[in-house]
Amino acid sequence: MSIKDRAKYYLDHDDLLVVRVNGSPLIAGRMVPYAGPKGFAFCDHFIRFQLVAQADSKFIAYQFKHRQVRSQVERGMVSTAGQHTVSQRTFEKITVELPPLSEQHRIVAAIETHFSCLDAAVASLTRAKANVKRARASVLKAAVEGRLVPTEAELARAEGRDYEPASELLARILVERKAAHEAAQDGAKRQKKYVEPVAPETEGLPELPEGWCWATPGQLGSGEHYDLAIGPFGSNLKVPDYRDAGVPLIFVRNVRAEQYTGMDDKFIGHQKADELIAHRVKGGDIVITKMGEPPGDASLYPRTALDGIITADVIKWTTARVLPAVYYVYATGSSLIKRQFVDVTQGVAQKKVSLERFRRIAYPIPPLAEQHHIVAEVERHFSVLDVLDTTLKTNLARCARLRQSILKRAFEGRLVPVGAVSIEEASSLPQGTLDLSYIQENNAL
């Protein structure tokens, strides 16, 4: 850098840096005091302010975290093309409180003492939230490994009765589906040959409990044609087809792990929906994301919702009627299935799994009665974890409110006692407010 540029752009200790532009409106306009050594320069994504009055840079920066000052920054923010920008002119209109320097130091010390306690509390709550997430994963892992409830084989032996193993359940589903296909072909002008679904490849998969078996989504579907479908794309469904009312469209953003968000904000007309009958989703169907980091979030489409149409990056899976679909939602969220999703995912910039690859994923299938027991036990565990997670979220929100309460008291002069100031100190400092309109050509304040 030239000598002139060094003088203009080098950072000094306690310079104030403001994020001038950022994709997040929460980050744009954020101010921090520069704490590093001399010799580093700032780029044009920042605005640099230098204090020309005697002031504690941390004291000024803390004021810009205070909602009252921050709201002034946000009012001057400009948003275009997904970028949020603040300018020097925004800061020209902002004033901050400036008590005597010694009081500024005391206020900063008090804020940092309180904030360090809050930081410890937030860290503890955040760890607890992570533990809740791990606990959910552990429940699902135990569920698909046959460790969450007593197996049907164990119960049958203890009670001296027979039971239907999962292999017989699967065979029954396949026989009934083939029979339904043949019945539908009777009298049809054009006979269509029945195609057996792909069986799972179990090499490298763990050993299953007694009475369990492996099966693919294709084997577990309700029918040959519409058991599995992927959303329409290209000429089949375009943005001009969207309407403000009608049949709701199901996007990736609607599908979260074990929970459908239900944000119906795009629709298509009923005539267009009839053209996309293979992509229609009914209550009780499973919807799964085929893209993401990684793909494979699954949820149950609400039984009370209107029939919907999946879009290009969503998979619809209608399981056989005899099966509890929610078990397969929970199984999809387990690490066992997620690992398989990763294995069949392709792409670099945008990772996706094709419908044919999804058809081949191997699901661990317990006997039917055991599936229902597993679902009940998973939901019992999840209800406890949900309450705990809600409590943790509430306390994290309280911590955020406490920060603002501390800042409010600080800048109302109620956080620390107002101390005596020497005559020399009082005469050298401006009183009342520090006007940020004193921005010079070199960005100095």
C-alpha positions in Angstrom: 0.0 0.0 0.0 1.1 3.5 -0.6 2.0 5.8 2.3 -1.2 7.7 1.6 -3.3 4.6 1.7 -1.6 3.3 4.8 -2.5 6.6 6.6 -6.1 6.2 5.5 -6.8 2.5 5.9 -4.5 1.2 8.7 -6.3 0.3 11.9 -5.3 1.5 15.3 -6.2 0.0 18.7 -9.7 1.1 19.7 -10.8 2.2 16.2 -14.5 1.4 15.8 -15.3 -1.0 12.8 -18.8 -1.2 11.4 -19.9 -3.9 9.0 -21.1 -1.8 6.0 -22.6 -4.6 3.9 -23.7 -8.2 4.6 -26.3 -10.7 3.5 -27.7 -10.8 7.1 -29.6 -7.7 8.4 -28.5 -8.8 11.9 -24.8 -8.4 10.9 -25.0 -5.3 8.7 -24.4 -2.2 10.9 -22.7 -4.2 13.7 -20.0 -2.2 15.5 -16.9 -3.6 17.3 -13.8 -1.9 18.7 -10.7 -3.1 16.9 -8.6 -4.9 19.5 -5.7 -6.1 17.3 -2.2 -4.6 16.7 -1.4 -1.8 14.3 -0.5 -2.5 10.7 -3.7 -4.2 9.5 -6.0 -2.5 7.0 -9.7 -2.7 6.6 -11.6 -3.3 3.3 -14.6 -1.6 1.8 -17.0 -4.0 3.5 -16.4 -1.9 6.6 -16.7 1.7 7.8 -14.0 2.8 10.3 -14.6 5.4 13.0 -11.9 7.1 15.1 -12.8 8.8 18.3 -11.5 12.3 18.5 -13.0 13.0 22.0 -11.9 11.2 25.1 -14.2 8.2 25.1 -14.0 4.5 25.8 -14.5 2.7 22.4 -16.1 -0.3 24.2 -18.6 2.1 25.8 -19.5 3.4 22.3 -19.7 -0.1 20.8 -22.0 -1.4 23.6 -24.4 1.4 22.9 -24.8 0.2 19.3 -25.9 -3.2 20.7 -28.6 -1.4 22.7 -31.9 -1.7 20.9 -32.7 2.0 21.1 -29.5 2.8 19.1 -29.6 -0.3 17.0 -33.1 0.5 15.8 -31.8 3.8 14.4 -29.2 1.9 12.4 -31.8 -0.5 11.0 -34.0 2.4 9.9 -31.2 3.7 7.8 -30.4 0.3 6.3 -30.9 -0.3 2.6 -31.6 -3.8 1.2 -31.0 -4.7 -2.5 -30.4 -8.0 -4.2 -30.2 -9.9 -0.9 -27.5 -7.5 0.5 -28.1 -5.1 3.4 -26.1 -1.9 3.5 -25.5 1.0 5.9 -23.8 4.2 5.0 -21.9 6.9 6.8 -24.9 9.1 6.3 -26.9 6.7 8.5 -24.5 7.3 11.4 -24.5 11.1 10.9 -28.0 11.2 12.4 -27.3 9.0 15.4 -26.3 10.3 18.9 -25.0 8.2 21.8 -24.7 9.0 25.5 -21.4 10.2 26.8 -20.9 10.5 30.5 -17.5 11.4 32.0 -14.7 9.0 31.0 -14.2 7.5 34.5 -17.9 6.6 34.5 -17.7 5.1 31.1 -14.9 2.8 32.3 -17.1 1.7 35.3 -20.1 1.1 33.1 -18.1 -1.0 30.7 -16.6 -3.0 33.5 -20.1 -3.6 35.0 -21.5 -4.6 31.6 -18.7 -7.1 31.0 -19.1 -8.6 34.4 -22.9 -9.2 33.8 -22.3 -10.3 30.3 -19.7 -12.9 31.3 -22.3 -14.4 33.6 -24.8 -14.4 30.8 -22.2 -15.9 28.4 -21.7 -18.8 30.9 -25.4 -19.3 31.2 -25.9 -19.3 27.4 -23.0 -21.7 26.9 -24.6 -24.1 29.4 -28.1 -23.8 27.8 -26.6 -24.3 24.4 -24.8 -27.5 25.5 -28.1 -28.7 27.0 -29.8 -28.1 23.7 -27.1 -30.1 21.9 -27.6 -32.9 24.4 -31.4 -32.8 23.7 -30.6 -33.2 20.0 -28.2 -36.1 20.7 -30.8 -37.7 22.9 -33.4 -37.6 20.0 -30.8 -39.2 17.7 -30.1 -41.9 20.4 -33.8 -42.7 20.7 -34.1 -43.1 16.9 -31.0 -45.2 16.8 -32.3 -47.5 19.5 -35.6 -47.7 17.7 -34.3 -49.1 14.4 -31.8 -51.4 16.2 -34.5 -53.1 18.2 -33.3 -51.8 21.6 -36.1 -49.3 22.5 -38.9 -51.8 23.3 -38.9 -55.5 23.9 -39.0 -57.3 20.6 -42.1 -59.1 19.5 -40.1 -62.4 19.4 -39.2 -62.0 23.1 -42.8 -61.1 24.1 -44.2 -64.1 22.1 -41.8 -66.5 23.8 -42.6 -65.1 27.2 -46.4 -65.3 26.6 -46.3 -68.7 24.8 -47.8 -67.5 21.5 -47.0 -67.2 17.8 -46.4 -64.0 16.0 -46.0 -62.8 12.4 -42.3 -62.1 11.6 -41.5 -59.1 9.4 -40.6 -61.3 6.5 -44.1 -62.8 6.4 -45.6 -59.3 6.8 -43.6 -58.1 3.8 -44.5 -61.2 1.7 -48.2 -60.6 2.5 -47.9 -56.9 1.4 -46.3 -57.9 -1.9 -48.9 -60.7 -2.6 -51.8 -58.3 -1.9 -50.3 -55.6 -4.1 -49.8 -58.0 -7.0 -53.3 -59.2 -6.7 -54.6 -55.6 -6.7 -52.6 -54.9 -9.8 -54.0 -58.0 -11.6 -57.6 -57.1 -10.6 -57.1 -53.5 -11.9 -55.9 -55.0 -15.3 -59.1 -57.1 -15.8 -61.1 -55.6 -18.6 -58.4 -53.0 -19.4 -57.7 -52.5 -23.1 -54.0 -52.4 -22.5 -52.5 -54.9 -20.2 -49.5 -53.8 -18.2 -47.0 -56.3 -16.9 -46.5 -56.3 -13.1 -42.9 -55.3 -12.1 -41.5 -56.7 -8.9 -40.0 -54.0 -6.7 -36.3 -54.0 -6.1 -35.1 -56.0 -3.0 -32.5 -54.4 -0.7 -28.8 -55.0 -0.8 -27.9 -55.9 2.7 -24.1 -56.3 2.4 -22.4 -54.2 5.1 -25.6 -53.6 7.0 -25.9 -54.6 10.7 -27.5 -57.8 11.9 -31.2 -57.3 12.7 -33.0 -58.6 15.8 -35.0 -61.8 15.6 -38.2 -61.4 13.6 -37.0 -58.4 11.7 -36.1 -58.1 8.0 -34.8 -55.5 5.5 -37.1 -53.9 2.9 -36.9 -51.1 0.4 -39.4 -48.2 0.0 -40.4 -49.8 -3.3 -41.4 -53.0 -1.5 -43.3 -51.2 1.2 -45.4 -48.9 -1.1 -49.1 -49.1 -1.4 -49.2 -49.7 -5.2 -47.1 -50.2 -8.3 -47.5 -46.8 -9.8 -48.1 -44.3 -7.2 -46.4 -45.7 -4.1 -43.4 -43.5 -4.8 -43.2 -40.3 -6.8 -40.9 -37.3 -7.3 -42.1 -33.8 -7.8 -42.8 -32.5 -11.3 -40.3 -30.1 -13.0 -39.6 -28.5 -16.3 -42.6 -28.2 -18.6 -44.9 -30.1 -16.1 -44.9 -27.4 -13.4 -43.8 -23.8 -13.9 -43.8 -20.6 -11.8 -46.6 -19.2 -14.0 -48.8 -22.1 -12.9 -48.7 -20.8 -9.3 -51.9 -19.3 -7.9 -52.9 -17.6 -4.7 -55.4 -20.3 -3.8 -56.3 -23.8 -4.9 -54.2 -27.0 -4.3 -51.2 -26.3 -2.1 -47.7 -27.0 -3.3 -45.2 -28.8 -1.1 -41.7 -27.4 -1.1 -38.5 -28.5 0.6 -38.9 -25.7 3.1 -42.1 -27.3 4.3 -40.4 -30.6 5.3 -38.4 -30.7 8.5 -37.2 -33.7 10.5 -40.4 -35.4 11.8 -42.4 -32.3 11.4 -44.4 -30.7 8.5 -44.3 -26.9 8.8 -47.5 -26.4 6.9 -46.5 -23.0 5.3 -49.0 -23.1 2.4 -48.1 -20.0 0.4 -48.1 -21.3 -3.2 -50.9 -23.1 -4.9 -52.0 -24.4 -8.4 -55.4 -24.6 -9.9 -57.5 -27.8 -9.6 -57.2 -28.5 -13.4 -53.4 -28.4 -13.3 -53.5 -30.6 -10.1 -55.5 -33.2 -12.0 -52.8 -33.3 -14.7 -50.2 -34.0 -11.9 -52.2 -36.8 -10.2 -49.1 -39.0 -9.7 -47.6 -36.2 -7.6 -50.6 -35.7 -5.4 -50.0 -36.1 -1.6 -52.8 -37.1 0.8 -52.9 -37.0 4.6 -50.8 -39.7 6.1 -48.3 -39.9 3.1 -44.6 -39.4 3.8 -42.8 -36.4 2.2 -39.0 -36.5 2.0 -36.5 -33.9 0.8 -34.3 -35.1 -2.1 -31.9 -32.2 -1.8 -30.1 -30.5 1.1 -27.0 -30.9 3.3 -27.6 -33.8 3.3 -31.1 -34.6 1.9 -33.4 -37.0 3.7 -35.6 -34.9 6.1 -38.9 -36.7 6.4 -42.3 -35.8 7.8 -45.8 -37.0 7.8 -48.2 -35.0 5.7 -51.0 -33.9 8.1 -54.2 -36.0 7.8 -56.2 -32.8 8.3 -54.5 -30.9 5.4 -55.9 -30.5 1.9 -54.4 -32.8 -0.7 -51.2 -31.2 -2.0 -48.8 -31.5 -4.9 -45.1 -32.1 -4.4 -42.5 -29.9 -6.2 -39.3 -31.0 -7.9 -37.1 -31.6 -4.9 -39.6 -33.5 -2.8 -40.3 -37.3 -2.7 -43.7 -38.7 -1.9 -43.9 -42.1 -0.3 -47.3 -43.8 0.3 -46.7 -46.9 2.4 -49.0 -49.9 2.4 -52.2 -49.2 4.4 -51.4 -51.9 7.0 -48.1 -50.1 8.0 -47.9 -47.2 10.5 -46.3 -44.6 8.2 -44.9 -42.6 11.2 -42.5 -45.5 12.0 -40.9 -44.9 8.6 -40.7 -41.2 9.2 -38.8 -41.9 12.5 -36.6 -44.6 10.8 -35.7 -42.1 8.0 -34.4 -39.7 10.7 -32.1 -42.4 12.2 -28.4 -42.4 11.6 -28.8 -45.9 10.0 -30.9 -44.4 7.1 -29.1 -41.1 7.0 -25.9 -42.8 6.3 -27.5 -44.6 3.3 -28.9 -41.3 2.1 -25.3 -39.9 2.1 -24.2 -42.9 0.1 -26.8 -42.5 -2.7 -26.5 -38.7 -2.8 -24.8 -37.1 -5.9 -23.9 -33.5 -6.8 -21.4 -30.9 -5.7 -23.0 -27.4 -5.6 -26.4 -28.9 -4.9 -26.6 -32.4 -3.5 -29.6 -34.6 -4.5 -30.8 -38.1 -4.4 -32.7 -39.6 -7.3 -35.9 -41.5 -6.9 -34.3 -44.7 -8.2 -31.5 -44.5 -5.7 -34.0 -43.8 -2.9 -36.0 -46.9 -3.9 -33.0 -49.1 -3.0 -32.4 -47.8 0.5 -32.8 -50.6 3.0 -35.1 -50.0 6.0 -35.1 -52.3 9.1 -38.6 -53.7 9.4 -39.9 -55.1 12.7 -43.1 -57.2 13.1 -46.2 -55.1 12.7 -47.2 -55.0 16.4 -43.6 -54.0 17.3 -43.7 -51.1 14.9 -46.7 -49.7 16.8 -44.9 -50.2 20.1 -41.8 -48.5 18.8 -43.8 -45.5 17.6 -45.5 -45.1 21.0 -42.2 -45.3 22.8 -40.5 -42.8 20.5 -43.3 -40.3 20.9 -43.2 -40.8 24.7 -39.5 -39.9 24.8 -39.9 -37.1 22.3 -42.7 -35.5 24.3 -40.3 -35.2 27.3 -37.5 -33.9 25.1 -39.8 -31.4 23.4 -40.8 -29.9 26.8 -37.1 -29.7 27.8 -36.2 -28.1 24.5 -38.9 -25.5 24.8 -37.7 -24.7 28.3 -34.2 -24.2 27.0 -35.4 -22.0 24.2 -37.4 -19.9 26.6 -34.3 -19.4 28.9 -32.1 -18.5 25.9 -34.6 -15.9 25.0 -34.6 -14.6 28.5 -30.8 -14.3 28.3 -31.2 -12.2 25.2 -33.7 -10.0 27.0 -31.4 -9.7 30.0 -28.6 -8.4 27.8 -30.9 -5.6 26.5 -32.1 -4.9 30.1 -28.4 -4.5 31.2 -27.7 -2.2 28.3 -30.8 -0.2 29.0 -29.9 0.3 32.7 -26.3 1.1 31.7 -27.3 3.9 29.3 -29.9 5.3 31.6 -27.3 5.8 34.3 -28.8 3.0 36.6 -26.2 0.3 36.3 -23.4 1.8 38.4 -23.4 4.7 41.0 -22.6 8.0 39.5 -19.2 9.0 40.9 -17.5 12.3 41.4 -15.5 13.8 38.5 -12.5 16.0 38.8 -12.7 19.6 37.5 -10.1 18.9 34.9 -11.9 15.8 33.6 -15.3 17.6 33.6 -14.0 20.6 31.6 -12.3 18.4 29.0 -15.3 16.3 28.1 -18.4 17.2 26.2 -21.6 16.7 28.2 -24.9 15.0 27.4 -24.5 13.3 24.0 -21.7 12.6 21.6 -22.9 13.7 18.1 -21.9 11.3 15.4 -22.3 13.9 12.7 -18.6 14.9 13.1 -17.5 12.5 10.3 -14.6 13.9 8.4 -13.2 12.9 5.0 -11.0 10.2 6.5 -13.9 8.6 8.3 -12.8 10.0 11.7 -15.4 10.8 14.3 
